[in-house]
């Protein structure tokens, strides 16, 4: 089995030694991004792609991207927006893409990817203004995946979800006492 317990893996930023062309998650858009766009985004500092790399098999197990973004305060649920300063935009970390190779599906790699992305986002929030982590789900299955990790949908955008950094800090035991 190709479980995290049985594979010698490492999570790291995408580098030239990673064989991007062999990656296949079954979604042409996500595959094409890793094959031909991810390194350009990294060079231009548009998004930072991270990969889980199977060191024994020399294969990318999965990947995600992180970048900074902003959301309109009005797009948040009123119960949350009312507690925030009345700025037109609120800073967020965007998980732009997240995919797991077909060979590794069903073994918990997606959970490992999302937890790593949330942990890195929490670290970024210590040096930048960041209210939440936002994702844009590609389909209904992806929406359900993110909801399992306590992401909430935006009121008028069912494929756009968020999770506050305050909530994320609680799962990592890093609650700010101030």
Long-range contacts (C-beta under 8 A, 24 or more apart in sequence): 1-107, 2-54, 2-61, 2-103, 2-104, 2-107, 3-107, 3-108, 4-107, 4-108, 4-109, 4-112, 7-54, 7-56, 7-57, 7-61, 8-54, 8-55, 8-56, 9-52, 9-53, 9-54, 9-55, 9-61, 10-52, 10-53, 10-55, 11-50, 11-51, 11-52, 11-53, 11-112, 11-116, 12-50, 12-51, 12-53, 13-42, 13-48, 13-49, 13-50, 13-51, 14-38, 14-39, 14-42, 14-49, 14-50, 14-51, 14-63, 18-51, 18-53, 18-60, 19-58, 19-59, 19-60, 20-60, 22-59, 22-60, 23-59, 23-60, 23-63, 23-99, 23-101, 24-101, 24-102, 25-62, 25-99, 25-100, 25-101, 25-102, 26-102, 27-99, 27-138, 29-138, 30-97, 30-99, 30-138, 31-99, 33-97, 34-60, 34-63, 34-99, 38-63, 38-65, 41-65, 47-94, 47-96, 49-97, 50-116, 50-117, 50-120, 52-109, 52-112, 52-113, 52-116, 54-104, 59-101, 59-103, 60-101, 61-100, 61-101, 61-104, 61-109, 62-98, 62-99, 62-100, 62-101, 62-104, 62-109, 62-110, 62-113, 63-97, 63-98, 63-99, 63-113, 64-95, 64-96, 64-97, 64-98, 64-99, 64-113, 64-114, 64-116, 64-117, 65-95, 65-96, 65-97, 65-98, 66-93, 66-94, 66-95, 66-96, 66-117, 66-120, 66-121, 66-124, 67-93, 67-94, 67-96, 68-92, 68-93, 68-94, 68-124, 68-128, 68-130, 69-93, 69-94, 69-134, 71-132, 71-134, 71-162, 75-154, 75-155, 75-156, 75-157, 76-154, 76-155, 76-162, 77-152, 77-154, 77-155, 80-164, 84-131, 90-131, 90-132, 91-128, 91-129, 91-130, 91-131, 92-130, 92-131, 92-132, 92-133, 92-134, 92-162, 93-121, 93-124, 93-125, 93-130, 93-132, 93-133, 93-134, 94-133, 94-134, 94-135, 94-136, 95-121, 95-133, 95-134, 95-135, 96-136, 98-135, 110-145, 111-149, 114-145, 114-146, 114-149, 118-149, 118-163, 118-168, 118-171, 118-172, 119-172, 121-165, 121-168, 122-165, 122-168, 122-169, 122-172, 122-174, 125-165, 130-165, 131-164, 131-165, 132-162, 132-163, 132-164, 132-165, 133-162, 133-163, 133-165, 133-168, 134-160, 134-161, 134-162, 135-160, 135-161, 135-162, 136-160, 136-161, 137-161
